[in-house]
Amino acid sequence: MVTSHGSAAQQAGRAGRTHGSSPGRHKAARACAVLATAAIVGAVAACGAGSAGSGAKAALIVADVAPFSGVDAALGPTYLVSCDGATQAINKAGGVLGHKMTCTSADTRGDPADAVPAVNKLFSTQSNVALVIGSTSDEAAAVVPIINNHKTVVFGMTGQDEFDKVKYPYFYRLVPPDLEESYAMVAIAQKLGYKRQAGLPPDRAGLWQRHRVANVRAARDQRDREGGHDADRE
């Protein structure tokens, strides 16, 4: 579902708050949102240069492609608020080559089956998409190829291993690879003396949560093999 900014951010924000995400996940989402904001400010001028000829100073669109409903509904609104702040700052400074910036959203619902039609609708209904943000591990593998085919820069919030090598020239990742991050988490836990490590995804875990638990277990096993640790496993 594609939604223009305006009241959509407020509605999405309310939807995100109803899912009771943990404080840790909110902090992580806010940190990722800061990175997304920096990406918008740093990259949108280049995107705008390619779109400058489309009409009489039409607004350039930053699309937040992320979950606004479903298990990971808190993610989309967090990125959208950051987009709003960044585009306001850009517009206040004069815009990009005379173009104003605006934000829109495409609700992937945290599911590739919903994400693909949402992204296709985004590009069929919006002609000036200059940049895509969001693109979490829930849907990145399914939507990044589509966005790349439209030659639109996307700053993704995914650490999936399929993006460890450059396959899509318009894709940039704002978070470390999942396996490397998981390896660091295991190393820190062992350094602090913890002997029992358990991966416990929530009962209604999204794809990215299940993927992370799997990577933590893989990193733990790899570190045990390399370092000879004999930590209890769960």
C-alpha positions as CSV (number, residue, x, y, z in Angstrom):
1,M,0.0,0.0,0.0
2,V,1.4,3.4,-1.0
3,T,0.6,6.4,1.1
4,S,1.5,10.0,0.7
5,H,3.0,11.8,3.7
6,G,0.7,14.2,5.5
7,S,-1.6,12.4,7.9
8,A,-0.1,9.0,6.9
9,A,2.9,9.5,9.2
10,Q,0.6,10.2,12.2
11,Q,-1.6,7.2,11.4
12,A,1.4,4.9,10.8
13,G,3.0,6.2,14.0
14,R,-0.1,5.2,16.0
15,A,-0.2,1.8,14.3
16,G,3.5,1.2,15.2
17,R,2.9,2.0,18.8
18,T,0.2,-0.6,19.2
19,H,2.5,-3.5,18.7
20,G,4.4,-3.1,22.0
21,S,7.9,-3.5,20.6
22,S,10.7,-3.7,23.2
23,P,12.8,-0.6,24.2
24,G,15.8,-2.3,22.7
25,R,14.2,-2.6,19.3
26,H,13.0,1.0,19.5
27,K,16.5,2.2,20.2
28,A,17.9,0.2,17.3
29,A,15.2,1.5,15.0
30,R,15.9,5.1,16.1
31,A,19.7,4.5,15.5
32,C,18.9,3.2,12.0
33,A,16.6,6.1,11.4
34,V,19.4,8.5,12.1
35,L,21.5,6.7,9.5
36,A,18.7,6.9,7.0
37,T,18.4,10.6,7.7
38,A,22.1,11.1,7.0
39,A,21.8,9.1,3.8
40,I,18.9,11.3,2.6
41,V,20.9,14.5,3.3
42,G,24.1,13.1,1.8
43,A,22.7,11.5,-1.4
44,V,19.6,13.3,-2.5
45,A,21.5,16.0,-4.3
46,A,23.0,13.4,-6.7
47,C,19.5,11.9,-7.2
48,G,18.0,15.3,-7.8
49,A,20.6,16.0,-10.5
50,G,19.3,13.1,-12.5
51,S,15.7,14.2,-12.0
52,A,16.1,18.0,-12.6
53,G,14.7,17.8,-16.1
54,S,11.4,16.2,-15.2
55,G,8.8,19.0,-15.3
56,A,8.8,22.6,-13.9
57,K,10.5,22.0,-10.6
58,A,8.4,19.1,-9.6
59,A,8.8,17.8,-6.0
60,L,11.3,15.0,-5.6
61,I,10.0,12.1,-3.6
62,V,11.8,10.1,-0.9
63,A,9.9,6.8,-0.5
64,D,9.9,4.9,2.8
65,V,9.5,1.3,1.8
66,A,9.1,-0.6,5.1
67,P,6.5,-2.3,7.3
68,F,3.7,0.0,8.6
69,S,1.5,-2.9,9.6
70,G,2.2,-6.5,10.7
71,V,4.7,-7.7,13.2
72,D,7.3,-5.1,12.4
73,A,4.9,-2.2,12.1
74,A,7.1,0.0,14.3
75,L,9.9,0.2,11.7
76,G,8.1,2.2,8.9
77,P,6.9,5.1,11.0
78,T,10.4,5.6,12.6
79,Y,12.0,6.0,9.2
80,L,9.2,8.2,7.9
81,V,9.6,10.7,10.8
82,S,13.3,10.9,10.0
83,C,12.5,11.4,6.3
84,D,10.2,14.2,7.3
85,G,12.8,16.0,9.4
86,A,15.5,15.6,6.7
87,T,13.3,16.9,3.9
88,Q,12.2,19.8,5.9
89,A,15.8,20.8,6.5
90,I,16.6,20.3,2.8
91,N,13.6,22.4,1.7
92,K,14.5,25.2,4.2
93,A,17.9,25.4,2.7
94,G,16.5,25.8,-0.8
95,G,15.7,22.3,-1.9
96,V,17.7,20.3,-4.5
97,L,18.5,22.2,-7.6
98,G,15.3,24.2,-7.0
99,H,13.1,21.2,-6.3
100,K,11.4,20.7,-3.0
101,M,11.5,17.4,-1.3
102,T,8.6,15.3,0.0
103,C,8.1,11.9,1.6
104,T,5.8,9.1,0.8
105,S,5.5,5.5,2.1
106,A,4.8,2.0,0.8
107,D,3.6,-0.5,3.4
108,T,5.4,-3.8,2.8
109,R,3.6,-5.3,5.8
110,G,6.9,-7.1,6.5
111,D,6.1,-9.7,3.9
112,P,7.7,-10.1,0.4
113,A,4.3,-11.1,-1.0
114,D,2.9,-7.8,0.0
115,A,6.0,-5.8,-0.6
116,V,6.4,-6.5,-4.3
117,P,3.0,-5.2,-5.4
118,A,3.4,-2.2,-3.0
119,V,6.7,-1.2,-4.7
120,N,5.4,-1.8,-8.2
121,K,2.4,0.5,-7.3
122,L,4.8,3.1,-5.9
123,F,6.7,3.4,-9.2
124,S,3.6,3.2,-11.3
125,T,1.9,6.1,-9.4
126,Q,4.9,8.3,-8.6
127,S,7.0,9.7,-11.4
128,N,9.6,11.5,-9.3
129,V,10.9,8.9,-6.8
130,A,14.5,10.2,-6.2
131,L,15.5,7.9,-3.3
132,V,14.2,4.9,-1.4
133,I,14.8,4.3,2.3
134,G,13.8,1.5,4.6
135,S,14.0,-1.8,2.7
136,T,14.4,-3.9,5.8
137,S,15.4,-7.6,6.0
138,D,11.7,-8.5,5.9
139,E,11.4,-7.5,2.2
140,A,14.8,-6.3,0.9
141,A,15.6,-9.5,-1.1
142,A,12.3,-9.2,-3.0
143,V,12.1,-5.4,-3.6
144,V,15.7,-4.3,-4.1
145,P,15.9,-5.9,-7.6
146,I,12.8,-3.9,-8.6
147,I,14.1,-0.6,-7.2
148,N,17.4,-1.3,-8.9
149,N,15.7,-1.9,-12.2
150,H,14.2,1.5,-11.9
151,K,17.7,2.9,-11.5
152,T,16.7,4.5,-8.1
153,V,19.1,4.7,-5.2
154,V,18.0,2.7,-2.2
155,F,19.5,2.9,1.3
156,G,18.6,-0.4,2.9
157,M,18.3,-1.5,6.5
158,T,19.2,-5.1,5.9
159,G,22.3,-7.1,6.8
160,Q,21.3,-10.2,4.8
161,D,24.2,-12.1,3.3
162,E,22.8,-11.8,-0.3
163,F,23.9,-8.1,-0.1
164,D,27.5,-8.8,1.2
165,K,28.7,-8.4,-2.4
166,V,27.8,-5.7,-4.9
167,K,25.0,-7.2,-7.1
168,Y,22.7,-4.2,-7.3
169,P,24.7,-0.9,-8.2
170,Y,21.9,1.3,-6.8
171,F,21.8,-0.4,-3.4
172,Y,23.6,0.9,-0.4
173,R,23.5,-0.8,3.0
174,L,23.4,1.3,6.3
175,V,23.9,-1.6,8.7
176,P,26.6,-4.2,9.1
177,P,26.2,-7.8,7.7
178,D,24.1,-9.9,10.1
179,L,26.7,-12.6,10.5
180,E,29.4,-10.1,11.4
181,E,27.2,-8.3,13.9
182,S,26.1,-11.7,15.4
183,Y,29.7,-12.8,15.6
184,A,30.5,-9.6,17.6
185,M,27.5,-10.2,19.9
186,V,28.7,-13.7,20.7
187,A,32.3,-12.6,21.2
188,I,31.2,-9.8,23.6
189,A,29.0,-12.3,25.6
190,Q,31.9,-14.7,25.9
191,K,34.3,-12.0,26.8
192,L,32.0,-11.0,29.7
193,G,32.0,-14.5,31.0
194,Y,28.6,-15.7,29.9
195,K,28.5,-19.5,29.3
196,R,25.0,-20.0,28.2
197,Q,23.7,-18.3,25.1
198,A,20.2,-18.7,23.8
199,G,18.4,-17.4,20.7
200,L,14.8,-16.7,21.5
201,P,12.8,-15.0,18.8
202,P,9.4,-13.5,19.9
203,D,6.4,-15.8,19.3
204,R,5.3,-13.5,16.4
205,A,8.8,-12.8,15.1
206,G,9.2,-11.1,11.7
207,L,11.6,-12.5,9.0
208,W,14.5,-10.3,10.2
209,Q,14.1,-11.5,13.8
210,R,14.2,-15.1,12.8
211,H,17.1,-14.4,10.5
212,R,19.1,-12.7,13.3
213,V,18.6,-15.6,15.7
214,A,19.9,-18.0,13.0
215,N,22.9,-15.9,12.5
216,V,23.7,-15.6,16.2
217,R,23.6,-19.4,16.4
218,A,25.9,-19.7,13.3
219,A,28.3,-17.1,14.7
220,R,28.4,-18.9,18.1
221,D,29.2,-22.2,16.4
222,Q,31.9,-20.6,14.3
223,R,33.5,-18.9,17.2
224,D,33.4,-22.2,19.2
225,R,35.2,-23.9,16.4
226,E,37.8,-21.2,16.0
227,G,38.4,-20.5,19.6
228,G,37.9,-23.8,21.2
229,H,35.1,-22.4,23.5
230,D,32.8,-25.0,25.1
231,A,29.9,-22.8,26.0
232,D,26.5,-24.4,26.7
233,R,24.2,-24.1,23.8
234,E,20.4,-23.6,23.5
